């Protein structure tokens, strides 16, 4: 049996290219996930691994769709081999049932991890550069500077509690407390 696995990182991304390739590769069954490869919670991937029996082949479109670290790729692959299961990577047209295929797989797993590390490094560098330019990094703040100023004035008056203000602003007490602890931006 040929078990296919396809994955995209977000719900906005489309699986169809991968699914089409897995169907062309004559997969009997295809499992799909909408989750980052680095996530430990990939239910369809786990289900695909459980479905594999001796003599079966796990078919993936590209190496990075199933694995993002060399360690993870090799660990899973070794467990599959011990069970008599092979790995077929569609875009590379090879199967791990030969010494050459196994050697090539190890190199690809290493390259996928290297690529992930480069992306992570570039992301951190880009965020640091944006921060140096004064740009906000991360999700938008829940409270505007005007909201924080208003809450400071009300607290200072002594007629409002932190809880009342948080309720009024529709945020948690902790969110309001953190916002009030930060220095006010200059206007």
C-alpha positions as a printed Julia matrix, in Angstrom:
187×3 Matrix{Float64}:
   0.0    0.0    0.0
   1.16   3.53  -0.75
   0.27   6.04   1.97
   0.58   9.71   1.01
   1.14  12.62   3.35
   0.7   16.31   2.51
   1.12  19.33   4.76
   0.84  23.09   4.6
   1.72  25.43   7.44
  -1.45  27.51   7.55
  -5.12  27.12   6.74
  -4.68  29.82   4.04
  -2.28  27.66   2.04
  -3.52  25.19  -0.57
  -2.79  21.46  -0.41
  -4.0   20.72  -3.94
  -0.57  20.69  -5.65
   0.68  18.12  -3.16
  -2.49  16.03  -3.27
  -2.41  15.97  -7.08
   1.21  14.8   -7.01
   0.4   12.09  -4.46
  -2.53  10.9   -6.56
  -0.26  10.78  -9.62
   2.18   8.73  -7.52
  -0.68   6.24  -7.11
  -1.22   6.64  -3.37
  -3.95   4.42  -2.02
  -4.64   6.76   0.87
  -3.67  10.4    1.54
  -3.43  12.12   4.92
  -3.26  15.93   5.19
  -2.34  18.45   7.9
  -2.66  22.24   8.12
   0.07  22.83  10.7
   3.72  23.85  10.97
   6.19  20.97  10.57
   7.84  22.06  13.79
   4.61  21.44  15.69
   4.52  18.31  17.8
   0.78  18.06  17.11
   0.4   16.76  13.55
  -2.54  14.35  13.82
  -2.67  13.34  10.16
   1.07  12.63  10.07
   0.75  10.42  13.14
  -2.26   8.66  11.58
  -0.31   8.09   8.35
   2.58   6.56  10.29
   0.18   4.28  12.19
  -1.47   3.16   8.94
   1.82   1.94   7.43
   2.55  -1.8    7.47
   5.55  -3.87   6.36
   5.92  -3.62   2.59
   4.15  -0.23   2.43
   5.64   3.03   1.22
   5.21   6.47   2.76
   4.93   8.94  -0.11
   5.59  12.64   0.42
   5.75  15.43  -2.11
   8.87  17.1   -0.7
  11.08  16.3    2.25
  10.21  19.49   4.13
   6.49  18.66   4.02
   7.03  15.87   6.55
  10.3   16.76   8.28
  12.08  19.99   9.25
  15.07  18.63  11.13
  17.65  16.08  10.18
  17.24  14.37  13.52
  13.48  14.02  13.14
  13.68  12.84   9.53
  16.29  10.19  10.25
  14.57   9.01  13.45
  11.22   8.54  11.71
  12.84   6.99   8.64
  14.83   4.52  10.78
  11.63   3.5   12.59
   9.9    3.03   9.23
  12.79   0.94   7.88
  12.71  -1.25  11.0
   9.03  -1.91  10.22
   9.8   -2.72   6.57
   8.39   0.55   5.23
  10.09   2.6    2.5
  10.0    6.32   1.82
   9.28   7.85  -1.59
   9.85  11.56  -2.21
   7.87  12.51  -5.31
   9.75  15.66  -6.39
  13.05  13.78  -6.31
  11.82  10.56  -7.89
  13.62   8.29  -5.49
  12.83   5.66  -2.92
  14.96   4.73   0.09
  15.12   1.04  -0.87
  18.69   1.3   -2.26
  22.0    2.32  -0.64
  22.08   5.33  -2.96
  18.55   6.35  -2.02
  19.34   6.05   1.68
  22.52   8.13   1.3
  20.69  10.77  -0.73
  17.93  10.91   1.89
  20.4   11.66   4.69
  21.83  14.56   2.66
  18.38  15.94   1.9
  17.33  15.78   5.53
  20.4   17.78   6.46
  19.67  20.34   3.73
  16.05  20.76   4.89
  17.23  21.49   8.41
  19.82  23.96   7.09
  17.12  25.75   5.08
  14.86  25.99   8.14
  17.75  27.4   10.2
  18.48  30.03   7.51
  14.83  31.09   7.38
  14.75  31.37  11.16
  17.97  33.4   11.22
  16.73  35.77   8.48
  13.45  36.22  10.33
  15.21  37.09  13.59
  17.55  39.5   11.77
  14.62  41.16   9.99
  12.72  41.56  13.24
  15.78  43.03  14.98
  16.27  45.52  12.12
  12.61  46.53  12.23
  12.82  46.96  16.0
  15.89  49.2   15.62
  13.86  51.34  13.19
  11.19  51.66  15.88
   8.64  49.39  14.22
   6.37  47.32  16.41
   7.11  43.58  16.27
   4.38  41.05  16.93
   0.66  41.29  17.01
  -0.95  44.69  17.43
  -1.29  45.92  21.01
  -4.72  45.46  22.54
  -4.67  48.93  24.05
  -3.97  52.18  22.27
  -1.85  54.9   23.91
  -5.1   56.84  24.43
  -6.66  53.84  26.25
  -3.62  53.55  28.5
  -3.6   57.27  29.26
  -7.33  57.15  30.06
  -6.8   54.14  32.37
  -3.9   55.88  34.15
  -6.04  58.95  34.81
  -8.96  56.88  36.1
  -6.7   54.83  38.39
  -5.07  57.99  39.72
  -8.5   59.42  40.56
  -9.02  56.55  42.99
 -12.6   55.95  41.84
 -11.8   53.02  39.57
 -10.16  49.66  40.27
  -7.85  47.86  37.89
 -10.54  45.21  37.4
 -13.21  47.77  36.52
 -10.91  49.43  34.01
  -9.92  46.1   32.47
 -13.6   45.19  32.09
 -14.36  48.61  30.57
 -11.49  48.21  28.07
 -12.4   44.58  27.37
  -8.97  43.2   28.31
  -7.66  41.05  31.13
  -6.27  42.58  34.29
  -2.81  41.25  33.37
  -2.95  42.9   29.94
  -3.89  46.22  31.5
  -1.27  45.85  34.26
   1.48  45.21  31.66
   0.33  48.15  29.54
   0.35  50.47  32.53
   3.83  49.31  33.53
   5.31  50.3   30.16
   6.5   53.87  29.65
   4.13  56.0   27.63
   5.26  56.67  24.05
   6.18  60.25  23.27
   3.75  62.24  21.22
